[in-house]
Amino acid sequence: MLIKNRRRWEISENDVTSESIFFNRRRFLKTSGLLVAGIGTGLVAGCDDGAEAETVSGALSDPNAARYPAPRNANFTLTREISREEVTSRYNNFYEFGSHKRISGAAQALEIRPWQVVIDGDVDKVLTLDADDLISRMPLEERLYRHRCVEAWAMAVPWTGFPVAELVKLANIKSGVRYLRMETFHNPDVATGQNEFWYPWPYVEGLTIEEATNDLAFMVTGVYGKPLPKQFGAPLRLSVPWKYGFKSVKSIVRFTFTKERPVSFWEDINAAEYGFWANVNPEVPHPRWSQATEELLGTGKRVPTQLFNGYAEEVAHLYTGNETMLYR
Ligand code: MTE
């Protein structure tokens, strides 16, 4: 299997938008100082206005924490029960921490603060943002969403976050952009699964611009009324509930706007089984199992799978006239 060349943080100083515009300089300085003060001392650093508290271990706390639970958007409700947190938070796919479901413990090693996010590609100006600052600029709301894994299990969760369309607005994309490519962090020292060289790290996913700006496409920052736990893909994770779960990329560090269709992580591994479109479709079996039904996590119940995972009204128009998008 081919291993991709890493292209993380490859931006010149000139390309980066001025910190004074997009970066919370005060937090940045404090963070840098804290990293020095925190090592080996266990001291709580910082003595200004106390707007951000630190834990004794030196980790910064979430400056957006008080915004949870966010107001629920009544347009996104469910006709099935919300899955239990104790089940969904211990049954996760996050291959960076292991190719099994019990990664929640290992995922706690991920440092999510500070967390740098780059918005680049065909944009007026490349942006480098602190994730907390990005989130603080966004309108947070809670939405009840289904989630359907390609492995035929499903859950229903109250995500908190903001529409991906808001991020597209912030990016000031150039005309002619057709796709949004999203990339997960790459740090094999922390995410030991990334030492498994046969996977094409980092994890990459992509959407068309029409998909990314559809009202359902959601950038997740929290769940169950709280900031997002690491195993769910903190601090920023996608949710596109009409597609199989592998499209919902976790712990994103880079958003790239491009004219070229990105090759997704799983597509790269096996395009015949995990295609780029990955729209939920009970009529199209995975080559190795049926997609006609799904198991609701934590209940033992199996229910019929629905086209577009029940979101046909919202998204079917995106695919009219091109049936290949309904296959894989
Ligand atoms: N994102 C990254 N970076 N790495 C992954 O392994 N797994 C995907 C998706 N996003 C994955 C990822 C798959 S297959 C699924 S089903 C969902 O995350 C699982 O999300 P959950 O653990 O919150 O249920």
Boltz pocket constraint, residues with backbone or C-beta under 6 A from the ligand:
constraints:
  - pocket:
      binder: B
      contacts: [[A, 88], [A, 91], [A, 92], [A, 93], [A, 94], [A, 95], [A, 96], [A, 148], [A, 149], [A, 150], [A, 184], [A, 203], [A, 231], [A, 232], [A, 233], [A, 244], [A, 245], [A, 246], [A, 247], [A, 248], [A, 249], [A, 250], [A, 251]]
      max_distance: 6.0
